[in-house]
Amino acid sequence: MKCDRCGKEVDSRNDASLLLSYITDLRYESRHLLPVVAQCLGSPSLAQYLPGQPRDTRPGGPHYNDQKFGSTIRETYKLLQQESR
Ligand SMILES: [Zn+2]
C-alpha cells in the first residue's frame, strides 16, 4: 500500500494504519509509522511511543498523552513485526 503522506510504498512492518487497525478495528489509509530518511515524516504521534523515537512536539497535532496507550502501541508494534515476517 502507498503512504497517504508521501505516496511511496509502505512496508507492512512500518505501516501505522495496520498498527491502528489492530488496536481499534478501524481502517485507515496506509502511512509510514517510523520516519523514512529523506522521504517521509512517518507518524510521529504514534512513533513517539516506540524505543528510540523522539517525542512528537508538533503544534496542533494529535497528541496521545496516555501511558496505557503507549504500552499498547509498543506491544502491538511487536506483534506487527512478528506477523509481517
Ligand atoms: Zn510516507
PDB file of the backbone (N, CA, C, O) and the ligand in Angstrom, with CONECT records:
HET     ZN  A 101       1
ATOM      1  N   MET A   1       0.845  -1.198   0.000  1.00  0.00           N
ATOM      2  CA  MET A   1       0.000   0.000   0.000  1.00  0.00           C
ATOM      3  C   MET A   1       0.878   1.245   0.000  1.00  0.00           C
ATOM      4  O   MET A   1       2.008   1.237   0.489  1.00  0.00           O
ATOM      5  N   LYS A   2       0.328   2.302  -0.559  1.00  0.00           N
ATOM      6  CA  LYS A   2       1.074   3.559  -0.618  1.00  0.00           C
ATOM      7  C   LYS A   2       0.745   4.435   0.586  1.00  0.00           C
ATOM      8  O   LYS A   2      -0.373   4.438   1.101  1.00  0.00           O
ATOM      9  N   CYS A   3       1.751   5.165   1.005  1.00  0.00           N
ATOM     10  CA  CYS A   3       1.612   6.087   2.142  1.00  0.00           C
ATOM     11  C   CYS A   3       0.746   7.285   1.750  1.00  0.00           C
ATOM     12  O   CYS A   3       0.950   7.887   0.696  1.00  0.00           O
ATOM     13  N   ASP A   4      -0.225   7.629   2.610  1.00  0.00           N
ATOM     14  CA  ASP A   4      -1.083   8.775   2.297  1.00  0.00           C
ATOM     15  C   ASP A   4      -0.357  10.099   2.506  1.00  0.00           C
ATOM     16  O   ASP A   4      -0.868  11.159   2.144  1.00  0.00           O
ATOM     17  N   ARG A   5       0.813  10.035   3.080  1.00  0.00           N
ATOM     18  CA  ARG A   5       1.571  11.257   3.327  1.00  0.00           C
ATOM     19  C   ARG A   5       2.604  11.515   2.223  1.00  0.00           C
ATOM     20  O   ARG A   5       2.716  12.635   1.724  1.00  0.00           O
ATOM     21  N   CYS A   6       3.348  10.486   1.850  1.00  0.00           N
ATOM     22  CA  CYS A   6       4.429  10.714   0.873  1.00  0.00           C
ATOM     23  C   CYS A   6       4.192   9.994  -0.459  1.00  0.00           C
ATOM     24  O   CYS A   6       4.886  10.270  -1.437  1.00  0.00           O
ATOM     25  N   GLY A   7       3.230   9.084  -0.508  1.00  0.00           N
ATOM     26  CA  GLY A   7       2.911   8.414  -1.768  1.00  0.00           C
ATOM     27  C   GLY A   7       3.788   7.229  -2.112  1.00  0.00           C
ATOM     28  O   GLY A   7       3.573   6.573  -3.132  1.00  0.00           O
ATOM     29  N   LYS A   8       4.791   6.941  -1.259  1.00  0.00           N
ATOM     30  CA  LYS A   8       5.681   5.819  -1.529  1.00  0.00           C
ATOM     31  C   LYS A   8       5.143   4.547  -0.870  1.00  0.00           C
ATOM     32  O   LYS A   8       4.303   4.587   0.029  1.00  0.00           O
ATOM     33  N   GLU A   9       5.662   3.419  -1.356  1.00  0.00           N
ATOM     34  CA  GLU A   9       5.245   2.125  -0.829  1.00  0.00           C
ATOM     35  C   GLU A   9       5.564   2.012   0.674  1.00  0.00           C
ATOM     36  O   GLU A   9       6.615   2.466   1.127  1.00  0.00           O
ATOM     37  N   VAL A  10       4.646   1.400   1.435  1.00  0.00           N
ATOM     38  CA  VAL A  10       4.842   1.214   2.871  1.00  0.00           C
ATOM     39  C   VAL A  10       5.019  -0.271   3.170  1.00  0.00           C
ATOM     40  O   VAL A  10       4.157  -1.089   2.849  1.00  0.00           O
ATOM     41  N   ASP A  11       6.142  -0.604   3.784  1.00  0.00           N
ATOM     42  CA  ASP A  11       6.366  -1.965   4.257  1.00  0.00           C
ATOM     43  C   ASP A  11       5.349  -2.255   5.365  1.00  0.00           C
ATOM     44  O   ASP A  11       5.114  -1.404   6.223  1.00  0.00           O
ATOM     45  N   SER A  12       4.746  -3.447   5.355  1.00  0.00           N
ATOM     46  CA  SER A  12       3.689  -3.727   6.332  1.00  0.00           C
ATOM     47  C   SER A  12       4.187  -3.660   7.774  1.00  0.00           C
ATOM     48  O   SER A  12       3.405  -3.411   8.691  1.00  0.00           O
ATOM     49  N   ARG A  13       5.498  -3.885   7.977  1.00  0.00           N
ATOM     50  CA  ARG A  13       6.039  -3.780   9.336  1.00  0.00           C
ATOM     51  C   ARG A  13       6.173  -2.330   9.796  1.00  0.00           C
ATOM     52  O   ARG A  13       6.408  -2.057  10.973  1.00  0.00           O
ATOM     53  N   ASN A  14       6.021  -1.419   8.857  1.00  0.00           N
ATOM     54  CA  ASN A  14       6.161   0.001   9.190  1.00  0.00           C
ATOM     55  C   ASN A  14       4.900   0.760   8.768  1.00  0.00           C
ATOM     56  O   ASN A  14       4.970   1.912   8.342  1.00  0.00           O
ATOM     57  N   ASP A  15       3.763   0.104   8.892  1.00  0.00           N
ATOM     58  CA  ASP A  15       2.510   0.723   8.453  1.00  0.00           C
ATOM     59  C   ASP A  15       1.671   1.125   9.670  1.00  0.00           C
ATOM     60  O   ASP A  15       1.140   0.274  10.385  1.00  0.00           O
ATOM     61  N   ALA A  16       1.565   2.429   9.887  1.00  0.00           N
ATOM     62  CA  ALA A  16       0.806   2.929  11.039  1.00  0.00           C
ATOM     63  C   ALA A  16      -0.656   2.516  10.962  1.00  0.00           C
ATOM     64  O   ALA A  16      -1.293   2.308  11.994  1.00  0.00           O
ATOM     65  N   SER A  17      -1.200   2.396   9.750  1.00  0.00           N
ATOM     66  CA  SER A  17      -2.618   2.049   9.619  1.00  0.00           C
ATOM     67  C   SER A  17      -2.871   0.613  10.074  1.00  0.00           C
ATOM     68  O   SER A  17      -3.914   0.317  10.657  1.00  0.00           O
ATOM     69  N   LEU A  18      -1.912  -0.278   9.805  1.00  0.00           N
ATOM     70  CA  LEU A  18      -2.058  -1.659  10.268  1.00  0.00           C
ATOM     71  C   LEU A  18      -2.009  -1.699  11.788  1.00  0.00           C
ATOM     72  O   LEU A  18      -2.810  -2.376  12.433  1.00  0.00           O
ATOM     73  N   LEU A  19      -1.067  -0.970  12.341  1.00  0.00           N
ATOM     74  CA  LEU A  19      -0.939  -0.922  13.793  1.00  0.00           C
ATOM     75  C   LEU A  19      -2.239  -0.423  14.421  1.00  0.00           C
ATOM     76  O   LEU A  19      -2.725  -1.003  15.392  1.00  0.00           O
ATOM     77  N   LEU A  20      -2.793   0.640  13.873  1.00  0.00           N
ATOM     78  CA  LEU A  20      -4.036   1.184  14.426  1.00  0.00           C
ATOM     79  C   LEU A  20      -5.216   0.249  14.216  1.00  0.00           C
ATOM     80  O   LEU A  20      -6.118   0.184  15.051  1.00  0.00           O
ATOM     81  N   SER A  21      -5.211  -0.470  13.112  1.00  0.00           N
ATOM     82  CA  SER A  21      -6.345  -1.361  12.865  1.00  0.00           C
ATOM     83  C   SER A  21      -6.340  -2.536  13.843  1.00  0.00           C
ATOM     84  O   SER A  21      -7.397  -3.085  14.155  1.00  0.00           O
ATOM     85  N   TYR A  22      -5.151  -2.925  14.330  1.00  0.00           N
ATOM     86  CA  TYR A  22      -5.076  -3.969  15.359  1.00  0.00           C
ATOM     87  C   TYR A  22      -5.731  -3.474  16.645  1.00  0.00           C
ATOM     88  O   TYR A  22      -6.387  -4.234  17.358  1.00  0.00           O
ATOM     89  N   ILE A  23      -5.540  -2.190  16.926  1.00  0.00           N
ATOM     90  CA  ILE A  23      -5.987  -1.640  18.196  1.00  0.00           C
ATOM     91  C   ILE A  23      -7.457  -1.233  18.149  1.00  0.00           C
ATOM     92  O   ILE A  23      -8.183  -1.431  19.124  1.00  0.00           O
ATOM     93  N   THR A  24      -7.897  -0.674  17.043  1.00  0.00           N
ATOM     94  CA  THR A  24      -9.203  -0.016  17.031  1.00  0.00           C
ATOM     95  C   THR A  24     -10.248  -0.688  16.151  1.00  0.00           C
ATOM     96  O   THR A  24     -11.428  -0.345  16.223  1.00  0.00           O
ATOM     97  N   ASP A  25      -9.827  -1.650  15.313  1.00  0.00           N
ATOM     98  CA  ASP A  25     -10.773  -2.264  14.383  1.00  0.00           C
ATOM     99  C   ASP A  25     -11.236  -1.319  13.283  1.00  0.00           C
ATOM    100  O   ASP A  25     -12.161  -1.638  12.536  1.00  0.00           O
ATOM    101  N   LEU A  26     -10.607  -0.180  13.183  1.00  0.00           N
ATOM    102  CA  LEU A  26     -10.961   0.749  12.112  1.00  0.00           C
ATOM    103  C   LEU A  26      -9.954   0.615  10.973  1.00  0.00           C
ATOM    104  O   LEU A  26      -8.844   0.114  11.157  1.00  0.00           O
ATOM    105  N   ARG A  27     -10.361   1.066   9.816  1.00  0.00           N
ATOM    106  CA  ARG A  27      -9.466   1.037   8.657  1.00  0.00           C
ATOM    107  C   ARG A  27      -8.967   2.444   8.358  1.00  0.00           C
ATOM    108  O   ARG A  27      -9.733   3.408   8.352  1.00  0.00           O
ATOM    109  N   TYR A  28      -7.679   2.534   8.113  1.00  0.00           N
ATOM    110  CA  TYR A  28      -7.086   3.827   7.773  1.00  0.00           C
ATOM    111  C   TYR A  28      -6.314   3.686   6.474  1.00  0.00           C
ATOM    112  O   TYR A  28      -6.017   2.578   6.027  1.00  0.00           O
ATOM    113  N   GLU A  29      -5.994   4.824   5.876  1.00  0.00           N
ATOM    114  CA  GLU A  29      -5.062   4.833   4.755  1.00  0.00           C
ATOM    115  C   GLU A  29      -3.687   4.431   5.280  1.00  0.00           C
ATOM    116  O   GLU A  29      -3.322   4.757   6.409  1.00  0.00           O
ATOM    117  N   SER A  30      -2.925   3.715   4.439  1.00  0.00           N
ATOM    118  CA  SER A  30      -1.577   3.355   4.850  1.00  0.00           C
ATOM    119  C   SER A  30      -0.730   4.600   5.068  1.00  0.00           C
ATOM    120  O   SER A  30      -0.880   5.607   4.376  1.00  0.00           O
ATOM    121  N   ARG A  31       0.154   4.509   6.037  1.00  0.00           N
ATOM    122  CA  ARG A  31       1.097   5.600   6.290  1.00  0.00           C
ATOM    123  C   ARG A  31       2.329   5.036   6.975  1.00  0.00           C
ATOM    124  O   ARG A  31       2.230   4.166   7.840  1.00  0.00           O
ATOM    125  N   HIS A  32       3.493   5.541   6.578  1.00  0.00           N
ATOM    126  CA  HIS A  32       4.715   5.141   7.264  1.00  0.00           C
ATOM    127  C   HIS A  32       4.569   5.419   8.760  1.00  0.00           C
ATOM    128  O   HIS A  32       4.057   6.463   9.164  1.00  0.00           O
ATOM    129  N   LEU A  33       5.023   4.480   9.560  1.00  0.00           N
ATOM    130  CA  LEU A  33       4.985   4.651  11.014  1.00  0.00           C
ATOM    131  C   LEU A  33       6.266   5.343  11.464  1.00  0.00           C
ATOM    132  O   LEU A  33       6.236   6.474  11.949  1.00  0.00           O
ATOM    133  N   LEU A  34       7.387   4.652  11.298  1.00  0.00           N
ATOM    134  CA  LEU A  34       8.673   5.275  11.594  1.00  0.00           C
ATOM    135  C   LEU A  34       9.075   6.108  10.386  1.00  0.00           C
ATOM    136  O   LEU A  34       8.768   5.749   9.249  1.00  0.00           O
ATOM    137  N   PRO A  35       9.758   7.213  10.629  1.00  0.00           N
ATOM    138  CA  PRO A  35      10.160   8.068   9.514  1.00  0.00           C
ATOM    139  C   PRO A  35      11.095   7.330   8.552  1.00  0.00           C
ATOM    140  O   PRO A  35      11.926   6.524   8.971  1.00  0.00           O
ATOM    141  N   VAL A  36      10.947   7.614   7.282  1.00  0.00           N
ATOM    142  CA  VAL A  36      11.829   7.060   6.262  1.00  0.00           C
ATOM    143  C   VAL A  36      12.754   8.196   5.847  1.00  0.00           C
ATOM    144  O   VAL A  36      12.308   9.231   5.352  1.00  0.00           O
ATOM    145  N   VAL A  37      14.037   7.985   6.055  1.00  0.00           N
ATOM    146  CA  VAL A  37      15.006   9.067   5.916  1.00  0.00           C
ATOM    147  C   VAL A  37      14.852   9.791   4.582  1.00  0.00           C
ATOM    148  O   VAL A  37      14.816   9.171   3.519  1.00  0.00           O
ATOM    149  N   ALA A  38      14.765  11.092   4.661  1.00  0.00           N
ATOM    150  CA  ALA A  38      14.714  11.979   3.488  1.00  0.00           C
ATOM    151  C   ALA A  38      13.493  11.732   2.609  1.00  0.00           C
ATOM    152  O   ALA A  38      13.468  12.158   1.454  1.00  0.00           O
ATOM    153  N   GLN A  39      12.505  11.065   3.129  1.00  0.00           N
ATOM    154  CA  GLN A  39      11.366  10.755   2.282  1.00  0.00           C
ATOM    155  C   GLN A  39      10.045  11.059   2.973  1.00  0.00           C
ATOM    156  O   GLN A  39       9.133  11.632   2.377  1.00  0.00           O
ATOM    157  N   CYS A  40       9.958  10.669   4.231  1.00  0.00           N
ATOM    158  CA  CYS A  40       8.666  10.751   4.889  1.00  0.00           C
ATOM    159  C   CYS A  40       8.843  10.974   6.384  1.00  0.00           C
ATOM    160  O   CYS A  40       9.693  10.369   7.037  1.00  0.00           O
ATOM    161  N   LEU A  41       8.021  11.851   6.886  1.00  0.00           N
ATOM    162  CA  LEU A  41       7.981  12.176   8.308  1.00  0.00           C
ATOM    163  C   LEU A  41       7.496  10.995   9.151  1.00  0.00           C
ATOM    164  O   LEU A  41       7.795  10.904  10.342  1.00  0.00           O
ATOM    165  N   GLY A  42       6.749  10.098   8.521  1.00  0.00           N
ATOM    166  CA  GLY A  42       6.151   8.993   9.262  1.00  0.00           C
ATOM    167  C   GLY A  42       4.965   9.465  10.078  1.00  0.00           C
ATOM    168  O   GLY A  42       4.276  10.412   9.697  1.00  0.00           O
ATOM    169  N   SER A  43       4.726   8.801  11.205  1.00  0.00           N
ATOM    170  CA  SER A  43       3.594   9.130  12.076  1.00  0.00           C
ATOM    171  C   SER A  43       4.113   9.435  13.480  1.00  0.00           C
ATOM    172  O   SER A  43       4.035   8.590  14.371  1.00  0.00           O
ATOM    173  N   PRO A  44       4.643  10.645  13.676  1.00  0.00           N
ATOM    174  CA  PRO A  44       5.302  10.961  14.950  1.00  0.00           C
ATOM    175  C   PRO A  44       4.413  10.768  16.174  1.00  0.00           C
ATOM    176  O   PRO A  44       4.909  10.435  17.250  1.00  0.00           O
ATOM    177  N   SER A  45       3.098  10.974  16.022  1.00  0.00           N
ATOM    178  CA  SER A  45       2.223  10.872  17.193  1.00  0.00           C
ATOM    179  C   SER A  45       2.145   9.437  17.702  1.00  0.00           C
ATOM    180  O   SER A  45       1.899   9.212  18.887  1.00  0.00           O
ATOM    181  N   LEU A  46       2.351   8.470  16.817  1.00  0.00           N
ATOM    182  CA  LEU A  46       2.392   7.070  17.237  1.00  0.00           C
ATOM    183  C   LEU A  46       3.818   6.616  17.493  1.00  0.00           C
ATOM    184  O   LEU A  46       4.096   5.922  18.471  1.00  0.00           O
ATOM    185  N   ALA A  47       4.724   7.017  16.600  1.00  0.00           N
ATOM    186  CA  ALA A  47       6.117   6.561  16.685  1.00  0.00           C
ATOM    187  C   ALA A  47       6.776   6.990  17.990  1.00  0.00           C
ATOM    188  O   ALA A  47       7.696   6.327  18.469  1.00  0.00           O
ATOM    189  N   GLN A  48       6.312   8.093  18.565  1.00  0.00           N
ATOM    190  CA  GLN A  48       6.952   8.602  19.785  1.00  0.00           C
ATOM    191  C   GLN A  48       6.911   7.591  20.932  1.00  0.00           C
ATOM    192  O   GLN A  48       7.680   7.715  21.885  1.00  0.00           O
ATOM    193  N   TYR A  49       6.047   6.618  20.858  1.00  0.00           N
ATOM    194  CA  TYR A  49       5.958   5.616  21.922  1.00  0.00           C
ATOM    195  C   TYR A  49       6.923   4.456  21.714  1.00  0.00           C
ATOM    196  O   TYR A  49       7.074   3.609  22.594  1.00  0.00           O
ATOM    197  N   LEU A  50       7.572   4.412  20.563  1.00  0.00           N
ATOM    198  CA  LEU A  50       8.476   3.308  20.274  1.00  0.00           C
ATOM    199  C   LEU A  50       9.891   3.684  20.701  1.00  0.00           C
ATOM    200  O   LEU A  50      10.271   4.854  20.666  1.00  0.00           O
ATOM    201  N   PRO A  51      10.672   2.667  21.109  1.00  0.00           N
ATOM    202  CA  PRO A  51      12.010   2.932  21.627  1.00  0.00           C
ATOM    203  C   PRO A  51      12.857   3.712  20.617  1.00  0.00           C
ATOM    204  O   PRO A  51      12.877   3.398  19.427  1.00  0.00           O
ATOM    205  N   GLY A  52      13.548   4.726  21.114  1.00  0.00           N
ATOM    206  CA  GLY A  52      14.485   5.479  20.292  1.00  0.00           C
ATOM    207  C   GLY A  52      13.858   6.571  19.449  1.00  0.00           C
ATOM    208  O   GLY A  52      14.572   7.296  18.756  1.00  0.00           O
ATOM    209  N   GLN A  53      12.534   6.708  19.489  1.00  0.00           N
ATOM    210  CA  GLN A  53      11.881   7.739  18.690  1.00  0.00           C
ATOM    211  C   GLN A  53      11.665   9.006  19.512  1.00  0.00           C
ATOM    212  O   GLN A  53      11.357   8.938  20.702  1.00  0.00           O
ATOM    213  N   PRO A  54      11.828  10.155  18.871  1.00  0.00           N
ATOM    214  CA  PRO A  54      11.663  11.414  19.602  1.00  0.00           C
ATOM    215  C   PRO A  54      10.206  11.690  19.929  1.00  0.00           C
ATOM    216  O   PRO A  54       9.293  11.174  19.286  1.00  0.00           O
ATOM    217  N   ARG A  55      10.017  12.508  20.936  1.00  0.00           N
ATOM    218  CA  ARG A  55       8.670  12.927  21.287  1.00  0.00           C
ATOM    219  C   ARG A  55       8.070  13.781  20.189  1.00  0.00           C
ATOM    220  O   ARG A  55       8.764  14.583  19.566  1.00  0.00           O
ATOM    221  N   ASP A  56       6.785  13.608  19.955  1.00  0.00           N
ATOM    222  CA  ASP A  56       6.080  14.396  18.943  1.00  0.00           C
ATOM    223  C   ASP A  56       5.795  15.778  19.519  1.00  0.00           C
ATOM    224  O   ASP A  56       4.978  15.932  20.427  1.00  0.00           O
ATOM    225  N   THR A  57       6.470  16.760  18.985  1.00  0.00           N
ATOM    226  CA  THR A  57       6.310  18.115  19.530  1.00  0.00           C
ATOM    227  C   THR A  57       5.624  19.046  18.545  1.00  0.00           C
ATOM    228  O   THR A  57       5.629  20.262  18.739  1.00  0.00           O
ATOM    229  N   ARG A  58       5.028  18.491  17.485  1.00  0.00           N
ATOM    230  CA  ARG A  58       4.367  19.355  16.504  1.00  0.00           C
ATOM    231  C   ARG A  58       3.180  20.078  17.146  1.00  0.00           C
ATOM    232  O   ARG A  58       2.361  19.466  17.832  1.00  0.00           O
ATOM    233  N   PRO A  59       3.104  21.369  16.914  1.00  0.00           N
ATOM    234  CA  PRO A  59       1.962  22.099  17.482  1.00  0.00           C
ATOM    235  C   PRO A  59       0.653  21.708  16.792  1.00  0.00           C
ATOM    236  O   PRO A  59       0.610  21.541  15.573  1.00  0.00           O
ATOM    237  N   GLY A  60      -0.382  21.569  17.562  1.00  0.00           N
ATOM    238  CA  GLY A  60      -1.702  21.338  16.982  1.00  0.00           C
ATOM    239  C   GLY A  60      -1.963  19.923  16.511  1.00  0.00           C
ATOM    240  O   GLY A  60      -3.089  19.596  16.136  1.00  0.00           O
ATOM    241  N   GLY A  61      -0.944  19.076  16.523  1.00  0.00           N
ATOM    242  CA  GLY A  61      -1.138  17.706  16.058  1.00  0.00           C
ATOM    243  C   GLY A  61      -1.873  16.880  17.092  1.00  0.00           C
ATOM    244  O   GLY A  61      -2.058  17.315  18.228  1.00  0.00           O
ATOM    245  N   PRO A  62      -2.293  15.682  16.697  1.00  0.00           N
ATOM    246  CA  PRO A  62      -2.938  14.821  17.675  1.00  0.00           C
ATOM    247  C   PRO A  62      -1.886  14.244  18.629  1.00  0.00           C
ATOM    248  O   PRO A  62      -0.967  13.546  18.200  1.00  0.00           O
ATOM    249  N   HIS A  63      -2.025  14.532  19.883  1.00  0.00           N
ATOM    250  CA  HIS A  63      -1.077  14.011  20.861  1.00  0.00           C
ATOM    251  C   HIS A  63      -1.812  13.092  21.821  1.00  0.00           C
ATOM    252  O   HIS A  63      -2.814  13.460  22.435  1.00  0.00           O
ATOM    253  N   TYR A  64      -1.290  11.907  21.925  1.00  0.00           N
ATOM    254  CA  TYR A  64      -1.874  10.965  22.862  1.00  0.00           C
ATOM    255  C   TYR A  64      -0.960  10.956  24.055  1.00  0.00           C
ATOM    256  O   TYR A  64       0.192  10.534  23.955  1.00  0.00           O
ATOM    257  N   ASN A  65      -1.449  11.408  25.169  1.00  0.00           N
ATOM    258  CA  ASN A  65      -0.581  11.522  26.330  1.00  0.00           C
ATOM    259  C   ASN A  65      -1.038  10.546  27.388  1.00  0.00           C
ATOM    260  O   ASN A  65      -1.515  10.931  28.455  1.00  0.00           O
ATOM    261  N   ASP A  66      -0.887   9.312  27.078  1.00  0.00           N
ATOM    262  CA  ASP A  66      -1.500   8.279  27.888  1.00  0.00           C
ATOM    263  C   ASP A  66      -0.530   7.107  27.994  1.00  0.00           C
ATOM    264  O   ASP A  66      -0.172   6.498  26.985  1.00  0.00           O
ATOM    265  N   GLN A  67      -0.110   6.796  29.207  1.00  0.00           N
ATOM    266  CA  GLN A  67       0.849   5.707  29.432  1.00  0.00           C
ATOM    267  C   GLN A  67       0.321   4.386  28.894  1.00  0.00           C
ATOM    268  O   GLN A  67       1.054   3.617  28.272  1.00  0.00           O
ATOM    269  N   LYS A  68      -0.952   4.134  29.138  1.00  0.00           N
ATOM    270  CA  LYS A  68      -1.540   2.869  28.747  1.00  0.00           C
ATOM    271  C   LYS A  68      -1.572   2.763  27.217  1.00  0.00           C
ATOM    272  O   LYS A  68      -1.275   1.709  26.654  1.00  0.00           O
ATOM    273  N   PHE A  69      -1.929   3.849  26.567  1.00  0.00           N
ATOM    274  CA  PHE A  69      -1.919   3.869  25.107  1.00  0.00           C
ATOM    275  C   PHE A  69      -0.511   3.593  24.590  1.00  0.00           C
ATOM    276  O   PHE A  69      -0.329   2.853  23.623  1.00  0.00           O
ATOM    277  N   GLY A  70       0.491   4.200  25.248  1.00  0.00           N
ATOM    278  CA  GLY A  70       1.873   3.987  24.849  1.00  0.00           C
ATOM    279  C   GLY A  70       2.277   2.526  24.917  1.00  0.00           C
ATOM    280  O   GLY A  70       2.922   2.015  24.001  1.00  0.00           O
ATOM    281  N   SER A  71       1.902   1.847  25.998  1.00  0.00           N
ATOM    282  CA  SER A  71       2.307   0.440  26.104  1.00  0.00           C
ATOM    283  C   SER A  71       1.525  -0.417  25.117  1.00  0.00           C
ATOM    284  O   SER A  71       2.039  -1.421  24.624  1.00  0.00           O
ATOM    285  N   THR A  72       0.289  -0.028  24.825  1.00  0.00           N
ATOM    286  CA  THR A  72      -0.476  -0.738  23.797  1.00  0.00           C
ATOM    287  C   THR A  72       0.214  -0.613  22.434  1.00  0.00           C
ATOM    288  O   THR A  72       0.326  -1.586  21.688  1.00  0.00           O
ATOM    289  N   ILE A  73       0.668   0.589  22.133  1.00  0.00           N
ATOM    290  CA  ILE A  73       1.380   0.820  20.870  1.00  0.00           C
ATOM    291  C   ILE A  73       2.619  -0.070  20.787  1.00  0.00           C
ATOM    292  O   ILE A  73       2.861  -0.709  19.763  1.00  0.00           O
ATOM    293  N   ARG A  74       3.407  -0.111  21.872  1.00  0.00           N
ATOM    294  CA  ARG A  74       4.636  -0.902  21.848  1.00  0.00           C
ATOM    295  C   ARG A  74       4.346  -2.388  21.688  1.00  0.00           C
ATOM    296  O   ARG A  74       5.040  -3.080  20.943  1.00  0.00           O
ATOM    297  N   GLU A  75       3.337  -2.876  22.375  1.00  0.00           N
ATOM    298  CA  GLU A  75       3.009  -4.299  22.257  1.00  0.00           C
ATOM    299  C   GLU A  75       2.484  -4.632  20.869  1.00  0.00           C
ATOM    300  O   GLU A  75       2.833  -5.661  20.290  1.00  0.00           O
ATOM    301  N   THR A  76       1.649  -3.757  20.345  1.00  0.00           N
ATOM    302  CA  THR A  76       1.091  -4.007  19.020  1.00  0.00           C
ATOM    303  C   THR A  76       2.174  -3.924  17.948  1.00  0.00           C
ATOM    304  O   THR A  76       2.137  -4.663  16.964  1.00  0.00           O
ATOM    305  N   TYR A  77       3.123  -3.035  18.135  1.00  0.00           N
ATOM    306  CA  TYR A  77       4.225  -2.909  17.184  1.00  0.00           C
ATOM    307  C   TYR A  77       5.025  -4.213  17.125  1.00  0.00           C
ATOM    308  O   TYR A  77       5.409  -4.664  16.046  1.00  0.00           O
ATOM    309  N   LYS A  78       5.273  -4.815  18.295  1.00  0.00           N
ATOM    310  CA  LYS A  78       5.977  -6.097  18.344  1.00  0.00           C
ATOM    311  C   LYS A  78       5.211  -7.163  17.555  1.00  0.00           C
ATOM    312  O   LYS A  78       5.790  -7.932  16.787  1.00  0.00           O
ATOM    313  N   LEU A  79       3.903  -7.183  17.769  1.00  0.00           N
ATOM    314  CA  LEU A  79       3.038  -8.129  17.068  1.00  0.00           C
ATOM    315  C   LEU A  79       3.139  -7.931  15.560  1.00  0.00           C
ATOM    316  O   LEU A  79       3.236  -8.891  14.796  1.00  0.00           O
ATOM    317  N   LEU A  80       3.113  -6.684  15.156  1.00  0.00           N
ATOM    318  CA  LEU A  80       3.204  -6.333  13.742  1.00  0.00           C
ATOM    319  C   LEU A  80       4.513  -6.856  13.137  1.00  0.00           C
ATOM    320  O   LEU A  80       4.526  -7.349  12.009  1.00  0.00           O
ATOM    321  N   GLN A  81       5.606  -6.747  13.890  1.00  0.00           N
ATOM    322  CA  GLN A  81       6.897  -7.216  13.385  1.00  0.00           C
ATOM    323  C   GLN A  81       6.884  -8.733  13.207  1.00  0.00           C
ATOM    324  O   GLN A  81       7.500  -9.258  12.279  1.00  0.00           O
ATOM    325  N   GLN A  82       6.179  -9.435  14.101  1.00  0.00           N
ATOM    326  CA  GLN A  82       6.149 -10.895  14.014  1.00  0.00           C
ATOM    327  C   GLN A  82       5.240 -11.374  12.891  1.00  0.00           C
ATOM    328  O   GLN A  82       5.604 -12.261  12.119  1.00  0.00           O
ATOM    329  N   GLU A  83       4.063 -10.783  12.809  1.00  0.00           N
ATOM    330  CA  GLU A  83       3.068 -11.278  11.857  1.00  0.00           C
ATOM    331  C   GLU A  83       3.394 -10.947  10.416  1.00  0.00           C
ATOM    332  O   GLU A  83       2.901 -11.598   9.495  1.00  0.00           O
ATOM    333  N   SER A  84       4.226  -9.932  10.221  1.00  0.00           N
ATOM    334  CA  SER A  84       4.502  -9.491   8.865  1.00  0.00           C
ATOM    335  C   SER A  84       5.671 -10.205   8.239  1.00  0.00           C
ATOM    336  O   SER A  84       5.971 -10.002   7.062  1.00  0.00           O
ATOM    337  N   ARG A  85       6.347 -11.052   9.024  1.00  0.00           N
ATOM    338  CA  ARG A  85       7.540 -11.719   8.509  1.00  0.00           C
ATOM    339  C   ARG A  85       7.239 -12.687   7.388  1.00  0.00           C
ATOM    340  O   ARG A  85       8.152 -13.320   6.857  1.00  0.00           O
TER     341      ARG A  85
HETATM  342 ZN    ZN A 101       5.281   8.001   3.897  1.00  0.00          ZN2+
END
